[in-house]
Amino acid sequence: LTLTFRIVNLSTSQLIFASVRLLMIRQRRTLEGEIIPHQIYDMELAHLCNGQLFFPRPTIVEHIINSRSPLYGIQRSTLEKEHFEIIAIIEGCFDHTGFSCHYRTSYLPDELLWNYQFSHCNPTLNGYDYKKFNDVQLISSHPVMNYDDDELNDVRTSENIP
């Protein structure tokens, strides 16, 4: 399973030294029973070298959901009952001015789509067709989950509040 989101720079200036980070904020209970109301988890991103971006075209950023992911163990049926926020941060400098920029957006559980992928933004003579930038298509109506039951129970009971 993966969590993906798509980004593009529509500015006439290119972003140099661009990077992206993905964070999850959620409540957590320690093994001692203490509640940490806003635990921040850094979410690993696939296919990026130290989070560095080069995106003169639409780019899909991908977080693989494995045992190291804070999303690990969340099922489709329980997603809407979860309480967390995922924050995507893009930083860089404009090539003409050198001014830094910082873009941020966030996603709540009810905004996440399960088993969908982005439609293609086809290249055109003038760049890309952005009419389909936010379009998604269903991959499969019956997802296959391969969580190891013991590992899943360890993660859910030791880190997350039920």
RAVEN-V76290 format. One record per residue. SS is DSSP state (hx for helix, st for strand, lp for the rest). PHI is phi in whole degrees, 0 to 359 (none if undefined). Layout:
SS:PHI, SS:PHI
//
This chain:
lp:none, st:222, st:253, st:233, st:215, st:248, st:229, lp:204, lp:258, lp:269, lp:289, lp:285, lp:268, lp:277, st:269, st:253, st:53, st:286, st:219, st:226, st:229, st:230, st:236, st:239, st:242, st:204, st:283, st:220, st:249, lp:283, lp:298, lp:277, lp:97, lp:289, st:261, st:256, st:291, st:226, st:287, st:255, st:248, st:277, lp:260, lp:295, lp:248, st:274, lp:65, lp:240, st:271, lp:55, lp:76, st:284, lp:240, lp:224, lp:225, lp:281, lp:223, lp:303, st:236, st:261, st:264, st:231, st:245, st:277, lp:270, lp:229, lp:295, lp:269, lp:274, lp:292, lp:273, lp:299, lp:97, lp:283, lp:260, hx:302, hx:290, hx:254, hx:304, hx:291, hx:271, lp:286, lp:236, st:202, st:223, st:254, st:244, st:256, st:235, st:241, st:230, st:180, st:233, st:287, lp:293, lp:281, lp:251, lp:81, lp:292, st:277, st:223, st:215, st:245, st:215, st:216, st:221, st:228, st:257, hx:307, hx:285, hx:263, lp:274, lp:255, lp:262, lp:69, st:239, st:227, st:286, lp:287, lp:285, lp:263, lp:288, st:293, st:233, lp:296, lp:258, st:134, st:227, lp:274, hx:273, hx:297, hx:257, lp:304, lp:262, lp:284, st:231, st:224, st:292, lp:276, lp:207, lp:276, lp:235, lp:291, lp:254, lp:253, lp:237, lp:285, lp:283, hx:304, hx:296, hx:295, hx:298, hx:295, hx:299, hx:293, hx:292, hx:275, hx:269, hx:245, st:254, lp:282, lp:294
//
